[in-house]
């Protein structure tokens, strides 16, 4: 009888067990890598958004040249008398927050009493006053990062629900926290002050449109009820005068 060298069943099972442990270790690296990649992408976008926020602040002169900001942060405010929140020398320039929170101050507390930091919208965002809503298009332009483009399965950019405009994501938005430093007197007729600025970057913040208002007069009632519509092929009449496809 001729014998051939081979492995036993026990040796095969041990080898399979060792290989399974190695495969499980390799599979565990995939979710860790995905999380690390997502965090790296988020850190990169936040850094890019903060750099863009700094450039926008310089272009619009947020610290010294915006009328809405100066009304709140200037050490020499015009009448009427400033509120306690304005006297703190800090302001939160957050046009997106004005749309969602309706000018709610930051850090408001009753114990101890604190008026908080006033939240305002700047003039360059289309706000007539610090506490009014701005233009959504201007807010998107100056306070968001057009980072990503949504695509359809066919590979074309997503334009559904955007009025034909390519959707750029705008997941990352920012606001400015401004802090007025103590003024210094150069001479009896000239007092100057500096403003320290911090860029606050948000990720995934909801950006709803401002509430719709109208000043148009309400039309008078019709002298007679509308005539019922006739159904056409491909249409279904719902109620009085409201066809739906």
LUMKE-71949 format. One record per residue (C-alpha): residue in one letter; residue number from 1; x, y, z. Coordinates in pm, 1 decimal, m for minus. Layout:
<sezas>
<seza res="A" n="NUM" east="X" north="Y" up="Z"/>
...
</sezas>
This chain:
<sezas>
<seza res="X" n="1" east="0.0" north="0.0" up="0.0"/>
<seza res="X" n="2" east="142.4" north="338.5" up="m107.9"/>
<seza res="X" n="3" east="115.2" north="627.3" up="133.2"/>
<seza res="X" n="4" east="105.6" north="996.0" up="32.3"/>
<seza res="X" n="5" east="194.3" north="1290.6" up="260.9"/>
<seza res="X" n="6" east="m117.0" north="1495.8" up="352.8"/>
<seza res="X" n="7" east="m277.9" north="1698.5" up="629.0"/>
<seza res="X" n="8" east="m529.8" north="1570.2" up="874.0"/>
<seza res="X" n="9" east="m877.2" north="1710.6" up="924.4"/>
<seza res="X" n="10" east="m769.6" north="1862.7" up="1255.9"/>
<seza res="X" n="11" east="m491.3" north="2058.5" up="1085.2"/>
<seza res="X" n="12" east="m734.6" north="2190.5" up="824.1"/>
<seza res="X" n="13" east="m975.1" north="2309.4" up="1093.1"/>
<seza res="X" n="14" east="m697.5" north="2485.3" up="1285.5"/>
<seza res="X" n="15" east="m580.1" north="2661.3" up="967.5"/>
<seza res="X" n="16" east="m934.0" north="2775.4" up="888.8"/>
<seza res="X" n="17" east="m974.4" north="2907.9" up="1243.5"/>
<seza res="X" n="18" east="m653.6" north="3111.1" up="1221.6"/>
<seza res="X" n="19" east="m751.5" north="3247.9" up="878.2"/>
<seza res="X" n="20" east="m1098.3" north="3347.0" up="1010.1"/>
<seza res="X" n="21" east="m939.2" north="3547.7" up="1291.7"/>
<seza res="X" n="22" east="m721.2" north="3731.5" up="1039.8"/>
<seza res="X" n="23" east="m1016.1" north="3805.7" up="811.0"/>
<seza res="X" n="24" east="m1219.7" north="3942.2" up="1101.7"/>
<seza res="X" n="25" east="m931.9" north="4171.6" up="1193.6"/>
<seza res="X" n="26" east="m914.3" north="4298.8" up="834.5"/>
<seza res="X" n="27" east="m1291.4" north="4351.7" up="814.0"/>
<seza res="X" n="28" east="m1284.8" north="4554.3" up="1135.4"/>
<seza res="X" n="29" east="m1053.2" north="4805.8" up="966.0"/>
<seza res="X" n="30" east="m1307.6" north="4904.3" up="699.4"/>
<seza res="X" n="31" east="m1558.7" north="5087.1" up="925.5"/>
<seza res="X" n="32" east="m1271.3" north="5247.6" up="1117.7"/>
<seza res="X" n="33" east="m1125.2" north="5370.2" up="789.4"/>
<seza res="X" n="34" east="m1462.2" north="5500.7" up="672.8"/>
<seza res="X" n="35" east="m1513.3" north="5694.5" up="997.4"/>
<seza res="X" n="36" east="m1161.0" north="5835.1" up="980.9"/>
<seza res="X" n="37" east="m1210.2" north="5940.6" up="619.2"/>
<seza res="X" n="38" east="m1540.7" north="6112.0" up="702.6"/>
<seza res="X" n="39" east="m1382.1" north="6296.0" up="995.8"/>
<seza res="X" n="40" east="m1086.2" north="6402.4" up="780.4"/>
<seza res="X" n="41" east="m1324.0" north="6530.3" up="511.8"/>
<seza res="X" n="42" east="m1523.4" north="6721.6" up="772.9"/>
<seza res="X" n="43" east="m1207.9" north="6874.7" up="922.0"/>
<seza res="X" n="44" east="m1089.3" north="6976.0" up="576.0"/>
<seza res="X" n="45" east="m1421.4" north="7138.4" up="486.0"/>
<seza res="X" n="46" east="m1437.0" north="7319.1" up="821.2"/>
<seza res="X" n="47" east="m1085.9" north="7456.2" up="772.1"/>
<seza res="X" n="48" east="m1173.1" north="7566.4" up="419.5"/>
<seza res="X" n="49" east="m1499.1" north="7723.4" up="539.8"/>
<seza res="X" n="50" east="m1319.9" north="7915.8" up="815.9"/>
<seza res="X" n="51" east="m1067.9" north="8046.4" up="563.6"/>
<seza res="X" n="52" east="m1349.0" north="8151.0" up="331.9"/>
<seza res="X" n="53" east="m1531.2" north="8314.3" up="625.0"/>
<seza res="X" n="54" east="m1221.6" north="8520.9" up="701.7"/>
<seza res="X" n="55" east="m1200.4" north="8640.7" up="341.9"/>
<seza res="X" n="56" east="m1570.3" north="8729.0" up="338.2"/>
<seza res="X" n="57" east="m1528.6" north="8925.9" up="661.8"/>
<seza res="X" n="58" east="m1240.7" north="9122.4" up="508.7"/>
<seza res="X" n="59" east="m1426.5" north="9194.2" up="184.6"/>
<seza res="X" n="60" east="m1740.4" north="9317.1" up="365.1"/>
<seza res="X" n="61" east="m1545.8" north="9480.2" up="652.4"/>
<seza res="X" n="62" east="m1767.1" north="9307.5" up="908.3"/>
<seza res="X" n="63" east="m1580.4" north="9438.0" up="1212.0"/>
<seza res="X" n="64" east="m1580.6" north="9809.0" up="1130.7"/>
<seza res="X" n="65" east="m1775.9" north="9886.7" up="812.6"/>
<seza res="X" n="66" east="m2116.8" north="9718.5" up="843.0"/>
<seza res="X" n="67" east="m2386.7" north="9961.7" up="964.1"/>
<seza res="X" n="68" east="m2591.4" north="9692.3" up="1141.2"/>
<seza res="X" n="69" east="m2287.7" north="9567.4" up="1332.2"/>
<seza res="X" n="70" east="m2178.8" north="9918.7" up="1426.7"/>
<seza res="X" n="71" east="m2519.1" north="9989.8" up="1579.0"/>
<seza res="X" n="72" east="m2459.1" north="9713.1" up="1831.5"/>
<seza res="X" n="73" east="m2086.0" north="9691.7" up="1891.3"/>
<seza res="X" n="74" east="m1977.0" north="10056.8" up="1871.5"/>
<seza res="X" n="75" east="m1870.1" north="10207.8" up="2207.3"/>
<seza res="X" n="76" east="m2047.3" north="10527.2" up="2097.0"/>
<seza res="X" n="77" east="m2392.5" north="10399.1" up="1994.5"/>
<seza res="X" n="78" east="m2642.5" north="10642.1" up="1849.3"/>
<seza res="X" n="79" east="m2975.1" north="10700.5" up="2024.8"/>
<seza res="X" n="80" east="m3193.0" north="10543.6" up="2148.0"/>
<seza res="X" n="81" east="m3008.5" north="10410.3" up="2451.2"/>
<seza res="X" n="82" east="m2856.0" north="10064.0" up="2395.0"/>
<seza res="X" n="83" east="m2996.7" north="9758.5" up="2565.4"/>
<seza res="X" n="84" east="m2792.6" north="9571.8" up="2832.3"/>
<seza res="X" n="85" east="m2706.3" north="9305.4" up="2573.0"/>
<seza res="X" n="86" east="m2560.8" north="9570.4" up="2341.6"/>
<seza res="X" n="87" east="m2354.2" north="9721.4" up="2623.1"/>
<seza res="X" n="88" east="m2164.1" north="9392.2" up="2659.8"/>
<seza res="X" n="89" east="m1943.7" north="9481.6" up="2362.6"/>
<seza res="X" n="90" east="m2010.7" north="9148.4" up="2189.5"/>
<seza res="X" n="91" east="m2231.8" north="9058.2" up="1895.2"/>
<seza res="X" n="92" east="m2311.0" north="8737.5" up="1707.9"/>
<seza res="X" n="93" east="m2343.8" north="8800.8" up="1333.8"/>
<seza res="X" n="94" east="m2561.6" north="8507.0" up="1232.5"/>
<seza res="X" n="95" east="m2804.8" north="8566.4" up="942.4"/>
<seza res="X" n="96" east="m2895.9" north="8195.0" up="924.0"/>
<seza res="X" n="97" east="m2982.6" north="8198.1" up="1292.4"/>
<seza res="X" n="98" east="m3210.3" north="8495.8" up="1234.9"/>
<seza res="X" n="99" east="m3416.6" north="8279.5" up="999.3"/>
<seza res="X" n="100" east="m3450.7" north="7991.4" up="1244.4"/>
<seza res="X" n="101" east="m3429.4" north="8145.6" up="1591.3"/>
<seza res="X" n="102" east="m3581.3" north="8492.1" up="1530.9"/>
<seza res="X" n="103" east="m3306.7" north="8699.0" up="1693.4"/>
<seza res="X" n="104" east="m3272.3" north="8490.8" up="2009.8"/>
<seza res="X" n="105" east="m2966.2" north="8608.9" up="2201.8"/>
<seza res="X" n="106" east="m2682.5" north="8373.7" up="2294.6"/>
<seza res="X" n="107" east="m2629.8" north="8277.1" up="2656.5"/>
<seza res="X" n="108" east="m2955.3" north="8419.6" up="2794.2"/>
<seza res="X" n="109" east="m2989.8" north="8321.1" up="3159.7"/>
<seza res="X" n="110" east="m3202.0" north="8416.5" up="3458.8"/>
<seza res="X" n="111" east="m2969.3" north="8267.9" up="3723.3"/>
<seza res="X" n="112" east="m2752.7" north="8472.3" up="3726.6"/>
<seza res="X" n="113" east="m2932.6" north="8736.4" up="3519.2"/>
<seza res="X" n="114" east="m2770.9" north="8770.6" up="3177.2"/>
<seza res="X" n="115" east="m2914.6" north="8936.5" up="2866.3"/>
<seza res="X" n="116" east="m2685.3" north="8726.3" up="2649.9"/>
<seza res="X" n="117" east="m2504.2" north="8822.5" up="2331.1"/>
<seza res="X" n="118" east="m2725.0" north="8987.3" up="2068.2"/>
<seza res="X" n="119" east="m2776.0" north="8788.2" up="1748.9"/>
<seza res="X" n="120" east="m2805.5" north="9010.9" up="1441.6"/>
<seza res="X" n="121" east="m2804.2" north="8999.9" up="1063.0"/>
<seza res="X" n="122" east="m2554.9" north="9218.0" up="870.5"/>
<seza res="X" n="123" east="m2636.7" north="9481.8" up="614.1"/>
<seza res="X" n="124" east="m2454.7" north="9302.9" up="331.4"/>
<seza res="X" n="125" east="m2691.1" north="9005.3" up="376.5"/>
<seza res="X" n="126" east="m2987.6" north="9222.2" up="278.5"/>
<seza res="X" n="127" east="m3109.0" north="9313.9" up="630.2"/>
<seza res="X" n="128" east="m3240.7" north="9668.3" up="666.3"/>
<seza res="X" n="129" east="m3188.3" north="9660.4" up="1045.2"/>
<seza res="X" n="130" east="m2987.7" north="9429.3" up="1274.5"/>
<seza res="X" n="131" east="m3298.9" north="9238.6" up="1383.4"/>
<seza res="X" n="132" east="m3467.2" north="9181.9" up="1045.4"/>
<seza res="X" n="133" east="m3441.8" north="8889.7" up="805.0"/>
<seza res="X" n="134" east="m3197.0" north="8910.7" up="519.0"/>
<seza res="X" n="135" east="m3214.7" north="8789.7" up="161.2"/>
<seza res="X" n="136" east="m3179.5" north="8407.6" up="138.9"/>
<seza res="X" n="137" east="m2975.7" north="8435.5" up="m181.8"/>
<seza res="X" n="138" east="m2734.3" north="8687.2" up="m24.4"/>
<seza res="X" n="139" east="m2708.0" north="8480.1" up="293.4"/>
<seza res="X" n="140" east="m2620.3" north="8170.4" up="89.1"/>
<seza res="X" n="141" east="m2367.0" north="8373.5" up="m105.8"/>
<seza res="X" n="142" east="m2181.7" north="8525.2" up="190.7"/>
<seza res="X" n="143" east="m2232.3" north="8270.7" up="472.3"/>
<seza res="X" n="144" east="m2218.4" north="7922.1" up="320.4"/>
<seza res="X" n="145" east="m1967.1" north="7697.3" up="148.1"/>
<seza res="X" n="146" east="m2080.0" north="7566.2" up="m194.4"/>
<seza res="X" n="147" east="m1892.5" north="7243.3" up="m141.3"/>
<seza res="X" n="148" east="m2075.4" north="6947.2" up="m298.0"/>
<seza res="X" n="149" east="m2286.4" north="6887.1" up="m606.7"/>
<seza res="X" n="150" east="m2573.7" north="6638.8" up="m597.4"/>
<seza res="X" n="151" east="m2592.2" north="6402.1" up="m895.3"/>
<seza res="X" n="152" east="m2867.1" north="6187.3" up="m1043.3"/>
<seza res="X" n="153" east="m2815.0" north="5820.7" up="m1126.0"/>
<seza res="X" n="154" east="m2755.8" north="5924.7" up="m1486.5"/>
<seza res="X" n="155" east="m2458.8" north="6136.9" up="m1380.7"/>
<seza res="X" n="156" east="m2623.7" north="6473.3" up="m1443.8"/>
<seza res="X" n="157" east="m2636.1" north="6739.9" up="m1167.3"/>
<seza res="X" n="158" east="m2945.5" north="6738.9" up="m948.4"/>
<seza res="X" n="159" east="m3177.1" north="7032.4" up="m1024.0"/>
<seza res="X" n="160" east="m3509.4" north="6897.6" up="m893.4"/>
<seza res="X" n="161" east="m3673.3" north="7151.1" up="m663.2"/>
<seza res="X" n="162" east="m3400.1" north="7412.8" up="m715.9"/>
<seza res="X" n="163" east="m3555.8" north="7606.7" up="m1002.1"/>
<seza res="X" n="164" east="m3306.8" north="7470.9" up="m1254.3"/>
<seza res="X" n="165" east="m3003.7" north="7574.7" up="m1047.8"/>
<seza res="X" n="166" east="m2741.3" north="7310.2" up="m973.0"/>
<seza res="X" n="167" east="m2765.4" north="7211.5" up="m606.2"/>
<seza res="X" n="168" east="m2432.6" north="7285.4" up="m434.8"/>
<seza res="X" n="169" east="m2510.6" north="7128.9" up="m99.0"/>
<seza res="X" n="170" east="m2419.1" north="7421.5" up="129.1"/>
<seza res="X" n="171" east="m2384.0" north="7188.2" up="425.6"/>
<seza res="X" n="172" east="m2125.6" north="7411.3" up="591.4"/>
<seza res="X" n="173" east="m2226.6" north="7759.4" up="704.2"/>
<seza res="X" n="174" east="m2070.9" north="8008.6" up="941.9"/>
<seza res="X" n="175" east="m2135.4" north="8300.2" up="1174.0"/>
<seza res="X" n="176" east="m1910.7" north="8559.9" up="1337.3"/>
<seza res="X" n="177" east="m1862.0" north="8627.7" up="1706.9"/>
<seza res="X" n="178" east="m1727.7" north="8981.9" up="1745.5"/>
<seza res="X" n="179" east="m1582.0" north="9115.3" up="2069.3"/>
<seza res="X" n="180" east="m1502.7" north="9482.9" up="2115.9"/>
<seza res="X" n="181" east="m1175.0" north="9551.3" up="2292.0"/>
<seza res="X" n="182" east="m1134.1" north="9838.9" up="2541.8"/>
<seza res="X" n="183" east="m1105.0" north="10171.0" up="2354.7"/>
<seza res="X" n="184" east="m784.3" north="10367.2" up="2373.4"/>
<seza res="X" n="185" east="m751.9" north="10745.2" up="2349.8"/>
<seza res="X" n="186" east="m496.4" north="10875.2" up="2102.3"/>
<seza res="X" n="187" east="m574.7" north="11237.3" up="2180.0"/>
<seza res="X" n="188" east="m863.6" north="11425.6" up="2342.4"/>
<seza res="X" n="189" east="m1052.1" north="11434.1" up="2010.5"/>
<seza res="X" n="190" east="m975.5" north="11083.7" up="1883.9"/>
<seza res="X" n="191" east="m1072.6" north="10756.7" up="2052.4"/>
<seza res="X" n="192" east="m1020.2" north="10425.1" up="1873.1"/>
<seza res="X" n="193" east="m1110.6" north="10064.1" up="1942.6"/>
<seza res="X" n="194" east="m1038.0" north="9724.3" up="1792.4"/>
<seza res="X" n="195" east="m1269.6" north="9427.9" up="1741.2"/>
<seza res="X" n="196" east="m1166.5" north="9065.4" up="1782.1"/>
<seza res="X" n="197" east="m1340.1" north="8824.3" up="1545.1"/>
<seza res="X" n="198" east="m1408.0" north="8450.2" up="1571.0"/>
<seza res="X" n="199" east="m1554.2" north="8243.4" up="1285.1"/>
<seza res="X" n="200" east="m1801.7" north="7974.9" up="1400.7"/>
<seza res="X" n="201" east="m1852.7" north="7699.4" up="1140.3"/>
<seza res="X" n="202" east="m2169.2" north="7487.2" up="1141.1"/>
<seza res="X" n="203" east="m2214.4" north="7147.7" up="975.6"/>
<seza res="X" n="204" east="m2559.3" north="7030.5" up="864.3"/>
<seza res="X" n="205" east="m2741.7" north="7329.0" up="1005.6"/>
<seza res="X" n="206" east="m3100.4" north="7360.2" up="877.2"/>
<seza res="X" n="207" east="m3143.2" north="7663.8" up="654.8"/>
<seza res="X" n="208" east="m3515.9" north="7721.1" up="605.8"/>
<seza res="X" n="209" east="m3641.8" north="8020.0" up="405.4"/>
<seza res="X" n="210" east="m3777.7" north="8320.2" up="596.3"/>
<seza res="X" n="211" east="m4148.9" north="8332.5" up="671.9"/>
<seza res="X" n="212" east="m4347.5" north="8458.9" up="377.3"/>
<seza res="X" n="213" east="m4537.6" north="8784.0" up="425.5"/>
<seza res="X" n="214" east="m4747.6" north="8987.4" up="189.7"/>
<seza res="X" n="215" east="m4873.2" north="9344.1" up="186.1"/>
<seza res="X" n="216" east="m5104.5" north="9305.1" up="m112.7"/>
<seza res="X" n="217" east="m5471.5" north="9379.1" up="m40.8"/>
<seza res="X" n="218" east="m5710.6" north="9087.1" up="m22.5"/>
<seza res="X" n="219" east="m5913.2" north="9070.8" up="m346.8"/>
<seza res="X" n="220" east="m6289.3" north="9119.8" up="m309.8"/>
<seza res="X" n="221" east="m6515.4" north="8815.9" up="m345.5"/>
<seza res="X" n="222" east="m6635.9" north="8729.7" up="m692.4"/>
<seza res="X" n="223" east="m6989.0" north="8842.3" up="m776.8"/>
<seza res="X" n="224" east="m7083.3" north="8489.0" up="m879.0"/>
<seza res="X" n="225" east="m6932.1" north="8145.4" up="m808.5"/>
<seza res="X" n="226" east="m6675.5" north="8017.6" up="m1062.3"/>
<seza res="X" n="227" east="m6797.3" north="7792.0" up="m1336.1"/>
<seza res="X" n="228" east="m6707.4" north="7424.6" up="m1293.0"/>
<seza res="X" n="229" east="m6416.3" north="7305.7" up="m1505.4"/>
<seza res="X" n="230" east="m6455.9" north="7041.0" up="m1770.1"/>
<seza res="X" n="231" east="m6241.2" north="6733.6" up="m1738.3"/>
<seza res="X" n="232" east="m5992.6" north="6678.4" up="m2021.9"/>
<seza res="X" n="233" east="m5808.3" north="6357.9" up="m2117.3"/>
<seza res="X" n="234" east="m5524.1" north="6304.2" up="m1870.9"/>
<seza res="X" n="235" east="m5671.3" north="6539.8" up="m1610.0"/>
<seza res="X" n="236" east="m5896.7" north="6487.8" up="m1312.7"/>
<seza res="X" n="237" east="m6112.7" north="6768.8" up="m1176.4"/>
<seza res="X" n="238" east="m6090.0" north="6804.3" up="m798.7"/>
<seza res="X" n="239" east="m6343.6" north="7035.2" up="m640.0"/>
<seza res="X" n="240" east="m6430.1" north="7369.8" up="m793.9"/>
<seza res="X" n="241" east="m6173.9" north="7507.4" up="m1036.7"/>
<seza res="X" n="242" east="m5863.3" north="7305.8" up="m930.0"/>
<seza res="X" n="243" east="m5744.5" north="7059.2" up="m1196.8"/>
<seza res="X" n="244" east="m5469.2" north="6819.5" up="m1098.3"/>
<seza res="X" n="245" east="m5256.3" north="6608.8" up="m1330.0"/>
</sezas>
